[in-house]
Amino acid sequence: MLDTHLRPRATFLRRLGRMIASLSLVLAGATHANAQTMDTLGANEALMPNEFITSLNGGYQLIMQGDGNLVLYRTADMQPLWNTRTAGNPGAFAVMQGDGNLVVYLDGRPLFNTRTQGNPGARLVMQTDGNLVIYSPSNRPLFASRTVQKLPPPTMPATDTLGPNEVLMPNESITSKTGEFLFIMQGDGNLVLYRLDDARPLWNSRTAGNPGAFAIMQGDGNLVVYLGNRPLFNTRTQDNPGARLVMQSDGNLVILTPDDRVLFASGTRQPVCMIEERPAFGGRVEDGIRAFNFPNTCRAFVPLQLQPIFVSPILNPFSLNIDACVGVASFAGFVEVEVCR
């Protein structure tokens, strides 16, 4: 008969045994993903703490954090796009189970799952568009994080300059120092400048339809888009050795000589807006003008204007009355207005 003072310990040991057995079942056949070189977590592959998978373009990363949270990041600015909300569980790990379910476990206890069981052989893919998707063996999507991004991500390390003989390969980019503008060599062969807050294209090389094309800031100062050895676009800035391409924070893409002389500009400088105080004029004008001896007191209300306004007289030829007033709207104080230059 077990001594009563040993019962709590026995209960703990039984629970521990059950947890170990459960964990063993989960990890049976599971392998570690070679996450640093992969965008896919296959059947029975696991992400242990601080392991990750990365999209093929390097723009997005799914990491099993040491705090127990499985998080999808945009690598350019480490912005989290999706997570399993399992932080506070250090030691937790994620496994793409053989039954098609992605599960986060801590000590054999499931903390999160995608409810995609019943699909043996399914795989998890970190896509280049920022979406995390579980696909069946027949490529049917079973789960998605719904984090598709409007634009391809900036490449790392972030820079605003393309120096002599530096190249932008497909889906590589430079960004303005403020992070507001992206200049990217798209996979379709088009070299495009985007304003990031609304994904609006401001300039492009008109070379779409040429997948595999790349851009090079040649040593002679000319920016050229090539497909193989065939030039598709150039800025005609050759004979300027040492020139560089800069994605400026004002939205203008420029090629500068070593002494900062502008050789080329995209003409996409964005207006800088600020609030300024401006004098305002307006109110009532009452000048008591009389026409042809007919008494006709003039009253007019002038809406608030930013410029001094002169009100001219207009005579009605049938009544000989004045329909409008002569006068200058008075100063009405200062107002705040947005001024863009």
C-alpha positions in Angstrom: 0.0 0.0 0.0 1.3 3.4 -1.0 2.1 5.7 1.9 -0.3 8.7 1.8 2.5 11.3 2.0 3.9 9.9 -1.3 0.6 10.2 -3.2 1.1 13.7 -4.6 4.4 12.8 -6.0 3.0 9.6 -7.5 0.2 11.7 -9.1 2.8 14.1 -10.6 4.9 11.3 -12.0 1.8 9.7 -13.7 1.0 13.1 -15.2 4.6 13.6 -16.3 4.5 10.1 -17.9 1.4 10.8 -19.8 2.8 14.1 -21.1 6.0 12.4 -22.2 4.1 9.7 -23.9 1.9 12.3 -25.7 4.9 14.3 -26.7 6.6 11.2 -28.1 3.5 10.4 -30.2 3.5 14.0 -31.6 7.2 13.9 -32.4 7.2 10.4 -33.8 8.6 10.6 -37.3 8.8 14.4 -37.0 12.0 16.0 -38.4 13.5 19.4 -38.0 13.1 21.6 -41.1 16.2 23.0 -42.6 14.4 26.3 -42.1 17.2 28.7 -43.1 17.1 27.4 -46.7 13.4 26.4 -47.1 10.0 28.1 -47.6 8.1 24.9 -46.9 7.3 22.8 -43.8 6.4 19.3 -45.0 4.5 16.5 -43.4 5.9 15.6 -39.9 8.4 18.5 -40.0 8.7 20.7 -37.0 9.8 24.2 -36.1 11.5 24.1 -32.7 12.1 27.4 -30.7 13.9 30.0 -32.8 13.7 27.9 -36.0 12.0 29.4 -39.1 11.1 29.1 -42.7 11.5 32.0 -45.2 9.9 32.9 -48.5 12.0 32.3 -51.6 12.4 36.1 -52.1 13.6 36.6 -48.5 10.7 39.0 -47.9 8.8 37.1 -45.3 9.7 34.8 -42.4 7.6 32.4 -40.2 9.5 31.9 -36.9 8.7 29.7 -33.9 9.7 32.3 -31.3 11.3 31.3 -28.0 8.3 32.8 -26.1 6.0 30.2 -27.7 4.4 32.4 -30.4 4.5 31.4 -34.0 4.8 34.7 -35.9 4.9 35.7 -39.6 7.1 38.8 -40.2 7.8 41.0 -43.1 11.6 41.0 -43.0 12.2 44.5 -44.5 10.8 46.2 -41.4 10.1 43.2 -39.1 6.4 44.1 -39.1 4.4 41.2 -37.7 1.6 40.2 -40.1 0.1 37.1 -38.4 0.6 35.1 -35.2 -0.9 32.2 -33.3 -1.4 34.2 -30.1 0.5 31.7 -28.0 3.1 34.0 -26.5 3.9 33.3 -22.9 4.6 29.6 -23.5 8.4 29.3 -23.7 9.5 25.9 -25.1 6.5 25.5 -27.4 7.1 24.2 -30.9 5.1 23.9 -34.1 4.7 20.7 -36.2 3.1 20.2 -39.6 1.5 16.9 -38.7 1.2 14.0 -41.1 -2.6 14.4 -41.0 -2.4 17.9 -42.5 -2.9 19.9 -39.3 -0.4 22.6 -38.2 -0.3 22.5 -34.4 1.6 24.4 -31.7 2.4 22.2 -28.7 3.7 22.8 -25.2 4.5 19.6 -23.2 2.1 17.6 -25.4 -0.7 20.1 -24.9 -2.0 21.8 -28.1 -2.1 25.6 -27.9 -3.1 26.3 -31.5 -4.1 24.4 -34.6 -5.3 25.2 -38.1 -8.1 22.6 -38.0 -6.9 21.1 -41.3 -6.6 17.5 -40.1 -7.9 14.8 -42.5 -5.5 15.9 -45.2 -2.5 13.5 -45.0 0.6 14.8 -46.9 -0.4 18.5 -46.7 2.4 21.1 -46.5 2.9 24.6 -45.2 4.3 27.2 -47.6 5.6 30.7 -46.8 4.8 32.4 -50.1 6.6 35.3 -51.7 3.5 37.4 -51.6 3.4 37.3 -47.8 0.6 34.7 -47.5 1.2 31.6 -45.3 -0.8 28.7 -46.9 -1.4 25.0 -46.2 -1.8 23.1 -49.4 -3.1 19.5 -49.9 -1.0 17.2 -52.1 -3.3 18.2 -55.0 -2.4 21.9 -54.3 -5.8 22.7 -52.9 -5.5 25.5 -50.3 -6.7 24.4 -46.9 -5.7 27.3 -44.7 -4.3 30.8 -45.3 -3.1 33.6 -43.1 -4.7 36.1 -45.5 -1.6 38.4 -45.4 -1.1 38.9 -49.1 0.8 42.2 -49.5 0.1 44.8 -52.1 3.7 45.1 -53.2 6.7 42.9 -53.2 8.8 43.5 -50.0 11.9 45.7 -50.0 15.0 43.6 -50.2 17.5 43.5 -47.4 19.7 45.2 -46.4 17.6 48.3 -47.1 19.3 51.1 -49.1 18.3 54.1 -51.0 21.2 54.0 -53.5 22.4 51.9 -56.4 26.1 52.5 -57.0 28.3 52.0 -60.1 28.0 48.4 -61.4 25.4 47.5 -58.9 22.4 45.4 -60.1 18.7 45.0 -59.2 17.7 41.4 -60.0 14.0 40.4 -60.3 12.1 41.4 -57.1 15.1 43.3 -55.7 14.6 46.9 -54.7 15.9 50.1 -53.1 13.8 52.3 -50.8 13.9 55.9 -49.7 15.4 56.6 -46.3 11.9 57.5 -44.9 10.5 54.1 -46.2 7.8 56.0 -48.2 9.0 55.1 -51.7 10.0 51.8 -53.3 12.0 51.3 -56.5 11.7 47.7 -57.6 12.8 45.5 -60.5 9.6 43.5 -60.8 9.5 39.9 -61.8 7.6 40.8 -64.9 10.5 42.9 -66.2 9.2 46.3 -65.3 11.2 48.7 -63.3 8.7 50.6 -61.1 8.7 53.4 -58.5 5.9 53.1 -56.0 4.5 55.4 -53.3 4.1 52.8 -50.5 1.2 54.4 -48.4 -1.3 53.7 -51.2 0.8 51.4 -53.5 0.5 53.9 -56.3 3.0 53.6 -59.2 4.6 57.0 -59.9 7.1 56.0 -62.7 8.1 52.9 -64.6 10.4 51.9 -67.4 7.6 50.4 -69.6 9.3 47.1 -69.9 6.6 44.8 -68.5 6.2 41.5 -70.2 9.9 40.6 -70.0 10.2 38.2 -67.1 13.8 37.7 -66.0 14.9 41.2 -67.0 17.3 43.1 -64.6 18.6 46.6 -64.1 22.2 47.7 -63.7 23.6 51.1 -62.8 26.5 50.8 -65.2 30.0 52.2 -64.4 29.6 54.7 -67.3 26.7 56.4 -65.5 23.8 54.8 -67.5 20.9 53.0 -65.9 19.9 50.1 -68.2 17.3 47.4 -68.1 18.5 44.2 -69.9 16.9 41.0 -70.9 19.8 38.7 -71.4 22.2 40.9 -73.4 19.4 43.0 -75.0 18.8 46.5 -73.6 15.1 47.3 -73.1 15.5 50.7 -71.4 18.2 53.2 -70.5 18.4 56.7 -69.0 20.9 58.0 -71.7 23.3 59.2 -68.9 26.4 57.4 -70.2 29.8 59.1 -70.2 29.4 60.0 -66.5 31.6 57.4 -64.7 30.9 57.1 -61.0 27.3 58.3 -61.2 24.8 56.7 -58.8 21.1 56.2 -58.6 19.2 57.5 -55.5 15.7 57.0 -54.4 15.1 60.3 -52.6 12.7 60.8 -49.7 10.8 63.4 -51.7 9.7 60.7 -54.2 12.0 61.7 -56.9 14.3 59.1 -58.4 17.6 60.7 -59.6 20.9 59.9 -61.1 23.7 62.0 -59.6 27.3 62.6 -60.6 30.0 62.2 -57.9 29.7 66.0 -57.3 25.9 65.7 -57.0 24.9 67.1 -60.3 21.6 65.8 -61.5 21.8 63.8 -64.7 18.3 62.2 -64.7 15.2 62.6 -62.6 11.9 60.7 -62.7 10.0 64.0 -62.1 8.0 62.4 -59.3 8.8 64.7 -56.5 5.8 64.7 -54.1 4.5 68.0 -52.7 5.4 68.7 -49.1 2.4 69.9 -47.2 2.3 71.8 -43.9 -0.2 73.9 -41.9 0.3 77.6 -42.1 -1.6 80.6 -40.7 -2.9 82.9 -43.4 -4.8 86.2 -43.1 -8.5 85.9 -44.0 -10.8 88.5 -45.4 -14.6 88.6 -45.4 -17.8 89.6 -43.7 -20.5 92.2 -44.3 -20.0 95.2 -46.5 -22.4 98.1 -46.0 -21.5 101.3 -47.8 -24.9 103.0 -48.4 -24.4 103.8 -52.1 -27.2 105.6 -53.9 -27.8 105.4 -57.6 -29.8 108.0 -59.6 -31.1 109.5 -56.4 -32.9 106.3 -55.5 -32.0 105.4 -52.0 -30.6 101.9 -52.1 -28.5 100.9 -49.1 -26.0 98.2 -50.2 -25.6 95.2 -48.0 -23.5 92.2 -49.1 -22.0 89.3 -47.2 -18.6 88.2 -48.5 -17.5 84.6 -47.6 -14.2 84.2 -45.9 -11.4 84.5 -48.5 -7.6 84.2 -48.2 -7.1 87.2 -50.5 -8.4 90.7 -50.1 -11.6 90.9 -52.1 -13.1 93.9 -53.9 -16.9 94.0 -54.4 -17.9 95.8 -57.6 -21.2 97.6 -58.2 -23.6 96.0 -60.6 -26.6 98.2 -61.7 -29.9 96.7 -62.7 -30.9 98.7 -65.9 -34.6 98.1 -65.3 -34.9 99.2 -61.7 -31.9 101.5 -61.6 -31.0 99.8 -58.3 -27.6 98.5 -57.3 -27.6 94.7 -57.2 -24.1 94.5 -55.7 -21.8 96.6 -53.6 -18.7 98.6 -53.9 -16.3 97.8 -51.1 -13.4 95.8 -49.8 -14.1 92.9 -47.5 -12.4 93.6 -44.1 -9.7 91.7 -42.4 -11.2 88.9 -40.4 -8.2 87.4 -38.6 -6.0 84.4 -39.3 -7.0 80.9 -40.3 -5.0 77.7 -40.5 -4.7 76.3 -44.0 -2.7 73.3 -45.5 -0.1 74.6 -47.9 1.6 72.2 -50.3 4.8 73.1 -52.2 
